[in-house]
Amino acid sequence: MRPDIDRAEQRRVHRTDWMALLSGVVFIAAGIVFISEPSVSPLVMLTILVGGLGFAGLVAILAKSVRR
């Protein structure tokens, strides 16, 4: 613990990176679906991935605007 930072400021240093978190969840879910159901078309999987990444970006933008 750094002595020049008080406890309240030290707790606010780490914030959740929503884009990284949701992108990881989307890729893990797509991988699970692709492994468990290989008959799914790659075009459908690509559409789901792009839509999921777009949603993750939207959530990250909204979270950043709420923080300010």
Contacts in CASP RR format, 6 or more apart in sequence:
PFRMAT RR
TARGET T0000
AUTHOR 0000-0000-0000
METHOD contacts of the structure
MODEL  1
MRPDIDRAEQRRVHRTDWMALLSGVVFIAAGIVFISEPSVSPLVMLTILV
GGLGFAGLVAILAKSVRR
1 10 0 8 1.000
2 10 0 8 1.000
5 13 0 8 1.000
15 67 0 8 1.000
16 63 0 8 1.000
17 60 0 8 1.000
18 56 0 8 1.000
18 57 0 8 1.000
18 59 0 8 1.000
18 60 0 8 1.000
18 63 0 8 1.000
19 56 0 8 1.000
19 57 0 8 1.000
19 59 0 8 1.000
19 60 0 8 1.000
22 52 0 8 1.000
22 55 0 8 1.000
22 56 0 8 1.000
22 57 0 8 1.000
22 59 0 8 1.000
22 60 0 8 1.000
23 53 0 8 1.000
23 56 0 8 1.000
26 49 0 8 1.000
26 52 0 8 1.000
26 53 0 8 1.000
26 55 0 8 1.000
26 56 0 8 1.000
27 49 0 8 1.000
30 45 0 8 1.000
30 48 0 8 1.000
30 49 0 8 1.000
33 40 0 8 1.000
33 45 0 8 1.000
33 48 0 8 1.000
34 40 0 8 1.000
34 45 0 8 1.000
END
